[in-house]
């Protein structure tokens, strides 16, 4: 087989080998989680891991799935802050390869670069999931050591990104009209819950929807939490914003 065919076969083999109870037929979120785990195995993503973010039809962030809790937090952090390699990869449709997060990226992502260093990340590689000119999402590889990816690692990452893209497209195609693909609505940080929380904060503070999202993001970052967790508390009415709150 050719190198590309070898990588494709190996990728599917690793995905099939991923253990766990999350293997429900037709559940796209489960498939993406397995893809994250397989990518981490293939690339030996040194102690950190792999995440996939999916965007909605209006190109808004939808949710994140990851190979482990740390990479789940790192994946959601980009949406919480509104900056990072995933955000740039989605906007440009090109991979964003950061060999060393301490080298010249503070000006590009001032808050995100500091936050990921605190979590032990030293390099980040973001690969968009492309369908024509549209970005369906992004696959991120987080490593605990600095250093560029070699050509084989990049080729493997692109292979897994292609498999993730196909999984998202298949899920969208198979979902009933006006429904989301299987597993999307139960995934961490699902956008519908964030959007509901935005509306509640907008009413509580008497601000615009955009300002409400900024308040949610600021609260999440200040308290070292994900936006998804904060949104969940707002919806559950265990967290309320008031006009005197920073």
Wavefront OBJ file of the C-alpha trace (Angstrom):
o trace
v 0.000 0.000 0.000
v 1.006 3.608 -0.463
v 1.905 5.826 2.474
v -1.520 7.485 2.357
v -3.301 4.120 2.263
v -1.169 2.857 5.159
v -2.013 5.900 7.244
v -5.717 5.554 6.460
v -5.756 1.861 7.423
v -3.736 2.472 10.586
v -6.005 5.337 11.620
v -9.140 3.203 11.338
v -7.419 0.384 13.197
v -6.554 2.703 16.093
v -10.069 4.148 16.171
v -11.532 0.636 16.388
v -9.174 -0.189 19.253
v -10.330 2.698 21.449
v -11.891 1.226 24.574
v -14.760 2.514 26.644
v -18.505 2.314 26.967
v -19.161 5.167 24.549
v -19.774 3.178 21.405
v -23.446 3.820 20.665
v -24.352 3.252 16.997
v -25.073 6.486 15.173
v -23.692 8.681 17.950
v -21.332 11.071 16.161
v -19.957 12.560 19.379
v -18.837 9.078 20.452
v -17.110 8.584 17.103
v -15.297 11.910 17.438
v -14.153 10.998 20.948
v -12.684 7.768 19.604
v -10.970 9.709 16.817
v -9.401 12.000 19.423
v -8.112 9.031 21.402
v -6.739 7.339 18.306
v -5.000 10.531 17.169
v -3.355 10.919 20.568
v -2.143 7.323 20.360
v -0.804 7.702 16.824
v 1.016 10.952 17.525
v 2.033 10.216 21.129
v 0.631 13.632 22.095
v 2.903 13.843 25.107
v 0.772 13.876 28.229
v -1.795 16.335 26.906
v -3.990 15.058 24.107
v -6.279 15.809 21.212
v -9.551 17.693 20.865
v -12.128 18.300 18.155
v -14.387 21.345 18.013
v -17.445 21.380 15.754
v -19.154 24.507 14.444
v -22.820 24.959 13.610
v -24.379 25.871 10.295
v -24.015 29.573 11.054
v -20.292 29.046 11.720
v -20.640 29.485 15.461
v -18.782 27.168 17.832
v -20.989 24.181 18.615
v -19.204 21.921 21.078
v -15.912 20.214 21.857
v -14.928 16.569 22.300
v -11.509 15.498 23.558
v -9.339 12.518 24.445
v -9.037 13.440 28.123
v -10.237 16.074 30.634
v -7.185 18.314 30.209
v -7.537 18.563 26.448
v -11.314 19.016 26.885
v -10.582 22.080 29.000
v -7.987 23.365 26.521
v -10.368 22.885 23.607
v -13.217 24.759 25.284
v -10.843 27.451 26.524
v -10.437 28.819 23.003
v -14.160 29.446 22.741
v -14.273 30.829 26.267
v -11.580 33.368 25.348
v -12.491 33.850 21.693
v -8.881 33.364 20.608
v -6.408 30.593 19.863
v -5.185 28.327 17.050
v -8.604 26.712 16.552
v -10.241 30.102 16.091
v -7.629 31.069 13.502
v -7.775 27.707 11.704
v -11.563 27.949 11.421
v -11.338 31.502 10.087
v -8.635 30.819 7.493
v -9.324 27.187 6.553
v -5.608 26.464 6.993
v -3.654 24.491 9.598
v -2.147 26.563 12.385
v 1.084 24.968 13.620
v 2.620 26.411 16.790
v 5.856 24.622 17.653
v 6.449 26.655 20.821
v 3.718 28.602 22.624
v 6.373 30.616 24.450
v 7.916 31.928 21.233
v 6.226 34.997 19.784
v 2.541 34.050 20.122
v 1.701 36.175 23.179
v 0.848 39.079 20.909
v -1.309 36.865 18.732
v -3.289 35.205 21.556
v -2.307 37.111 24.718
v -4.648 35.382 27.151
v -4.794 31.947 25.542
v -1.020 31.550 25.263
v -0.611 32.258 28.965
v -3.473 29.942 29.907
v -2.197 26.929 27.947
v 1.290 27.322 29.394
v -0.237 27.106 32.858
v -1.782 23.768 31.811
v 1.591 22.376 30.713
v 1.142 22.802 26.958
v 4.196 23.787 24.941
v 3.022 23.236 21.350
v -0.372 23.256 19.605
v -1.321 22.130 16.094
v -4.777 22.917 14.672
v -6.157 21.237 11.534
v -9.484 22.468 10.084
v -12.170 19.980 9.025
v -12.909 21.278 5.549
v -15.898 20.645 3.307
v -15.087 22.620 0.191
v -14.424 26.176 1.354
v -16.388 25.721 4.585
v -14.863 24.727 7.909
v -16.967 22.211 9.841
v -14.658 22.246 12.818
v -11.045 21.721 13.805
v -8.841 18.973 15.217
v -6.251 20.146 17.749
v -3.146 18.308 18.909
v -1.700 19.532 22.233
v 1.805 18.514 23.273
v 3.656 18.975 26.520
v 6.950 19.608 24.782
v 8.029 22.258 22.272
v 8.987 21.283 18.747
v 7.611 21.253 15.231
v 5.703 18.298 13.828
v 7.591 16.262 11.258
v 6.060 15.568 7.850
v 4.701 12.174 8.887
v 2.968 13.600 11.972
v 1.357 16.294 9.845
v 0.215 13.711 7.305
v -1.248 11.541 10.085
v -3.022 14.538 11.618
v -4.542 15.452 8.267
v -5.738 11.846 7.885
v -7.515 11.931 11.250
v -8.953 15.364 10.436
v -10.373 13.933 7.204
v -11.954 11.027 9.106
v -13.442 13.462 11.635
v -14.777 15.624 8.799
v -16.466 12.584 7.247
v -17.999 11.620 10.597
v -19.504 15.100 11.023
v -20.838 15.186 7.453
v -22.325 11.688 7.774
v -23.974 12.669 11.041
v -25.475 15.792 9.495
v -26.720 13.810 6.498
v -28.337 11.094 8.615
v -29.955 13.397 11.175
v -33.715 13.986 10.781
v -34.764 17.395 9.478
v -34.455 20.136 12.136
v -32.536 17.816 14.477
v -28.843 17.722 15.352
v -26.674 14.641 14.711
v -26.656 11.941 17.365
v -24.758 12.916 20.497
v -24.288 16.583 19.644
v -26.884 17.839 22.131
v -25.374 15.850 25.020
v -21.769 16.841 24.335
v -19.833 19.085 26.743
v -20.399 22.744 25.973
v -23.144 22.146 23.426
v -23.949 25.559 21.956
v -27.695 25.426 22.635
v -27.000 25.453 26.361
v -24.527 28.314 26.031
v -27.011 30.248 23.920
v -29.742 29.686 26.516
v -27.413 30.971 29.234
v -26.628 34.044 27.113
v -30.316 34.854 26.926
v -30.751 34.491 30.665
v -27.741 36.718 31.443
v -28.972 39.269 28.894
v -32.246 39.540 30.838
v -30.544 39.521 34.246
v -28.173 42.353 33.339
v -30.223 44.240 30.774
v -27.416 44.024 28.196
v -27.100 42.854 24.611
v -26.658 39.203 23.684
v -23.044 39.890 22.671
v -22.321 41.573 26.018
v -23.917 38.640 27.842
v -21.494 36.248 26.127
v -18.560 38.464 27.132
v -19.751 38.379 30.751
v -20.034 34.581 30.651
v -16.546 34.285 29.165
v -15.056 36.669 31.723
v -16.644 34.791 34.611
v -15.426 31.454 33.271
v -11.855 32.652 32.828
v -11.716 34.469 36.177
v -12.861 31.330 37.982
v -10.717 28.845 35.977
v -13.797 27.107 34.583
v -15.026 26.299 31.108
v -17.731 28.353 29.457
v -19.805 25.180 29.248
v -19.715 24.696 33.025
v -20.693 28.298 33.704
v -23.518 28.142 31.156
v -24.784 24.937 32.747
v -24.937 26.625 36.155
v -26.781 29.626 34.739
v -29.357 27.399 33.060
v -29.746 25.364 36.258
v -30.212 28.674 38.147
v -27.383 27.934 40.569
v -25.502 30.975 39.210
v -27.050 34.346 38.620
v -25.445 37.528 37.290
v -26.350 40.962 38.658
v -25.461 44.486 37.680
v -22.931 44.843 40.487
v -20.986 41.746 39.330
v -17.663 42.311 37.540
l 1 2 3 4 5 6 7 8 9 10 11 12 13 14 15 16 17 18 19 20 21 22 23 24 25 26 27 28 29 30 31 32 33 34 35 36 37 38 39 40 41 42 43 44 45 46 47 48 49 50 51 52 53 54 55 56 57 58 59 60 61 62 63 64 65 66 67 68 69 70 71 72 73 74 75 76 77 78 79 80 81 82 83 84 85 86 87 88 89 90 91 92 93 94 95 96 97 98 99 100 101 102 103 104 105 106 107 108 109 110 111 112 113 114 115 116 117 118 119 120 121 122 123 124 125 126 127 128 129 130 131 132 133 134 135 136 137 138 139 140 141 142 143 144 145 146 147 148 149 150 151 152 153 154 155 156 157 158 159 160 161 162 163 164 165 166 167 168 169 170 171 172 173 174 175 176 177 178 179 180 181 182 183 184 185 186 187 188 189 190 191 192 193 194 195 196 197 198 199 200 201 202 203 204 205 206 207 208 209 210 211 212 213 214 215 216 217 218 219 220 221 222 223 224 225 226 227 228 229 230 231 232 233 234 235 236 237 238 239 240 241 242 243 244 245 246
